[in-house]
Amino acid sequence: MASGKLVFSFIITLLLIFLLPPSHAASHSDPGDIKDSSSINPQKVNLSVYYEALCPSCANFIVQSLARVFNDDLINIINLRMVPWGNAHFNKTDSIIICQNGLDECVLNTIQASAINVWHDVNKYYALIYCIEFLAIEGRHSNWQSCFSSLGLPEKPILDCYNNGTLQALNGYETAHLSPPQTVVPWVVVDSKQLGNDYEKFTIYICNAYKSNVIPNACKSLPPNNVSSSKEEDPIHPVCYRGEAKNLTSLGPIKRILVHFG
């Protein structure tokens, strides 16, 4: 238990160092810094991740794989979008949101959606998402509020947004209207191409989609156009299917949470 806390503290420290500085885009807002806009600031690749907070495959992907984009220059060539909803659905009788892994997942999906909505800086909201998903991996997701203090981020604007309760409906609508339809999570889309079970190779797809004469360091070590040839060699990565529900609820009713943080 002590070693787990030590590892968590170490990772949070790394997050504070690497994830919270001003974004790359902001650092180049001065026109005087731009020498050749056609090569330095080309069109970015859209990377969209559709997930649910308490799916083990989603948590592992967010913590162990996707977080690596912040440690190299890959974050500078992508528009990263996180859409927490996954396999949730609306109860048609009373329009209540039903999350696959219980009420806690609905709460954490909404907390993360609120952070995305309030903080437009991907460094900030991804740090919070990372922290919550790390706790989920360790089975300590009920301690999610500690992520605010660990990261030095204000919780009030996120909880105020959470109380509005409209973001999840928007995420649900977007997820339900994906083409082709989302069938598992994590569901990763690079530009308009869904990766299915090949989602762990998102870097290859990004590098193949990126059109510029300046090759990012993250792409230099990858063989060109090697997606199709590598697909059959590696095993299928784990995903969460609909119907694999686990009741992980321990936080109590939503009203109780609203009173506690009000």
Secondary structure, DSSP 8 states (H G I E B T S, - for coil): -HHHHHHHHHHHHHHHHHTSS--HHHHT-SGGG-S-HHHHS---EEEEEEE-TT-HHHHHIIIIIGGGGGSSGGGGGEEEEEEETTT-EE-TTT--EE-TT-HHHHHHHHHHHHHHHH---HHHHHHHHHHHHHHHHTT-GGGTTHHHHHHT--SHHHHHHHHH--HHHHHHHHHHT-SS---EESEEEETTEE-GGGGGGHHHHHHHH---SS--HHHHTS-TT-HHHHHTTS-----EETT-------S--HHHHHHHH-
